[in-house]
């Protein structure tokens, strides 16, 4: 990707975020743009970092580790946003700063036990199956309080909030509905866990709806980097 094209995409995205925030009477600086860099090579990430982006999200552990190693000299914040296999938790605990997709206590316990003591606490979000889809990962909303309470007690983790990937919807109003449910779920949890402050929700096609409902992290890939270079599942 040519650098000038990437710069234009970043500028357009930041403007979308700014306008959406202002429309909802929110401060744009309260919304973090997470660049979804899966299937993108290290040099594309380096170019995006040179243009001011710092947060990058990976869905595949081995692919993410390769980029983290290749770009170790840069001050980047790496987020894992994909499904988590039990045999991959050590790599996540040792190399990522955030994990957005924790959906069961066993995974959180492994991340806690495997987080090196010399690193800052691993920042964690719980993935919620907010649309009730059989094909989607995520804790059922009815089980969220029990999971959040247990995860919040684990050492070397800091529970920050919730993440969701709702079912696609074709209107702004329909897009907002599941995001509103996730926001309400966070508010309910804050009665017990008042330090929770994060809603990781919204992607290229629905970030306006997510920001209107309180997103603090939006995960954007296509609108930054263009169509994926290599089709992959997940």
C-alpha positions in Angstrom: 0.0 0.0 0.0 1.4 3.4 -0.9 2.0 5.6 2.1 0.0 8.5 0.8 -3.0 6.3 0.4 -2.7 5.0 3.9 -2.3 8.5 5.2 -5.5 9.5 3.5 -7.3 6.4 4.9 -6.1 7.2 8.4 -7.2 10.9 8.1 -10.6 9.8 6.9 -11.1 7.4 9.7 -10.0 9.8 12.4 -12.4 12.4 10.9 -15.3 9.8 11.1 -14.4 9.2 14.7 -14.3 12.9 15.5 -17.6 13.6 13.8 -19.3 10.7 15.4 -18.0 11.6 18.8 -19.1 15.2 18.5 -22.6 14.2 17.3 -22.9 12.2 20.5 -21.4 15.0 22.6 -18.4 12.9 23.4 -14.7 13.9 23.4 -12.9 12.3 20.4 -9.8 11.7 22.5 -11.9 9.3 24.6 -12.2 6.8 21.7 -9.1 4.7 20.9 -8.7 3.5 17.3 -7.4 0.0 17.2 -5.9 -0.9 13.8 -6.8 -4.5 12.9 -3.6 -5.7 11.3 -4.4 -9.3 10.7 -3.2 -10.6 7.3 -1.1 -7.4 6.9 2.6 -7.6 6.9 5.0 -6.0 9.3 6.0 -3.2 6.9 2.3 -2.1 6.5 2.1 -1.9 10.3 5.4 0.0 10.4 4.0 2.5 7.8 0.8 3.0 9.9 2.9 3.5 13.0 4.9 6.1 11.2 1.7 7.9 10.5 0.7 8.0 14.2 -1.1 4.8 15.0 0.0 2.9 18.0 -2.6 0.3 18.8 -2.7 -2.8 16.6 -5.0 -5.8 16.9 -4.3 -9.4 15.8 -6.6 -12.4 15.5 -4.0 -15.1 14.9 -1.4 -15.8 17.6 1.5 -16.9 15.4 1.0 -14.2 12.9 0.8 -11.6 15.6 4.0 -12.9 17.3 5.9 -12.6 14.1 5.0 -9.0 13.7 5.6 -8.2 17.4 9.2 -9.6 16.9 9.8 -7.8 13.6 8.6 -4.5 15.1 10.1 -4.8 18.6 11.9 -1.5 18.2 8.7 0.5 17.9 6.6 1.8 20.8 3.4 -0.2 19.9 0.6 -1.6 21.9 -0.5 -5.0 20.8 -4.1 -6.3 21.3 -5.3 -9.8 20.8 -8.9 -9.8 19.5 -9.4 -13.4 18.1 -10.7 -16.6 19.5 -8.4 -18.0 22.2 -7.2 -21.6 22.3 -6.0 -22.9 25.7 -2.6 -23.9 24.2 -1.9 -20.4 23.0 -2.5 -18.5 26.3 1.2 -18.4 27.3 2.1 -16.6 24.1 -0.7 -14.1 24.7 0.3 -13.6 28.3 4.0 -13.0 27.5 3.7 -10.8 24.4 0.4 -8.9 24.2 -0.7 -5.8 26.3 -4.4 -6.4 25.8 -6.7 -9.4 25.3 -10.2 -8.5 24.3 -11.7 -12.0 23.7 -11.7 -13.7 27.1 -15.0 -15.6 27.4 -14.4 -18.3 30.0 -12.7 -18.5 33.4 -10.3 -21.2 32.4 -8.7 -18.9 29.8 -8.5 -16.0 32.3 -6.9 -18.3 34.9 -4.2 -19.4 32.4 -3.5 -15.9 31.3 -3.1 -14.8 35.0 -0.8 -17.7 35.8 1.3 -17.2 32.7 1.7 -13.4 32.8 5.3 -12.6 33.6 5.7 -10.8 36.9 8.0 -8.2 35.4 5.4 -7.0 32.9 2.5 -4.7 33.6 -0.9 -6.3 34.3 -2.5 -7.8 31.2 -5.5 -5.6 30.2 -8.5 -7.8 29.7 -12.0 -7.5 28.2 -14.7 -10.1 28.4 -16.2 -11.0 25.0 -20.0 -11.1 25.2 -22.2 -13.0 22.8 -24.5 -10.0 22.7 -26.6 -11.2 19.7 -27.0 -14.8 20.9 -25.4 -16.3 17.8 -24.5 -19.9 17.9 -21.6 -19.2 15.6 -20.0 -16.5 17.8 -17.7 -16.8 20.7 -18.6 -15.0 23.9 -20.1 -15.4 27.3 -23.9 -15.4 27.6 -25.1 -12.1 29.2 -26.8 -14.0 32.0 -23.4 -15.5 33.0 -21.5 -12.2 32.7 -21.6 -11.1 36.4 -20.2 -14.3 37.7 -17.4 -14.4 35.2 -16.5 -10.8 35.6 -16.4 -11.1 39.4 -14.1 -14.1 39.2 -11.8 -12.6 36.6 -11.5 -9.4 38.5 -10.0 -11.3 41.5 -7.1 -12.9 39.4 -3.6 -11.5 39.9 -1.6 -10.0 37.0 -4.8 -9.2 35.1 -6.7 -6.0 35.0 -10.3 -6.4 33.9 -11.1 -3.3 31.9 -14.6 -4.0 30.3 -16.5 -5.7 27.6 -16.1 -6.6 23.9 -18.7 -7.8 21.4 -19.1 -8.5 17.7 -22.8 -8.1 17.0 -24.7 -9.7 14.2 -24.7 -7.5 11.1 -27.5 -5.0 10.7 -28.6 -2.8 7.8 -29.7 0.4 9.5 -28.1 2.7 12.1 -31.0 2.0 14.5 -30.6 -1.7 14.3 -26.8 -1.5 14.6 -27.2 0.6 17.8 -29.5 -2.0 19.6 -26.8 -4.6 20.5 -24.3 -1.9 21.3 -26.8 -0.4 23.7 -27.3 -3.8 25.4 -23.5 -4.1 25.8 -23.3 -0.6 27.3 -26.1 -1.4 29.7 -24.3 -4.6 30.7 -21.2 -2.6 31.5 -23.2 -0.1 33.5 -24.7 -3.0 35.5 -21.3 -4.5 36.2 -19.9 -1.1 37.3 -22.2 -1.4 40.4 -20.0 -4.2 41.5 -16.8 -3.4 39.7 -16.6 0.4 39.5 -13.2 0.5 37.8 -14.5 -1.0 34.5 -14.1 1.7 31.8 -13.9 0.0 28.4 -16.3 -0.9 25.6 -14.5 -2.5 22.7 -17.1 -2.4 20.0 -17.6 -1.2 16.5 -15.8 -1.9 13.2 -15.5 -0.3 9.8 -19.2 -0.7 8.9 -20.8 0.3 12.2 -18.4 2.5 14.2 -20.9 5.4 14.2 -23.5 3.3 15.9 -20.9 2.0 18.4 -19.6 5.5 19.3 -23.2 6.7 19.7 -23.6 4.0 22.4 -20.4 4.6 24.2 -17.6 2.7 22.5 -14.2 3.5 23.9 -12.2 1.3 21.5 -13.2 0.8 17.8 -11.6 -2.0 15.9 -11.0 -1.0 12.3 -9.2 -3.0 9.6 -10.8 -2.6 6.1 -11.2 1.1 6.2 -7.5 1.5 7.2 -5.7 -1.0 5.1 -8.3 -1.8 2.4 -9.6 -5.3 1.6 -7.6 -8.2 3.2 -4.6 -9.3 1.2 -5.1 -13.0 2.0 -8.5 -14.4 2.8 -8.5 -16.3 6.1 -11.0 -17.5 8.5 -11.5 -16.1 12.0 
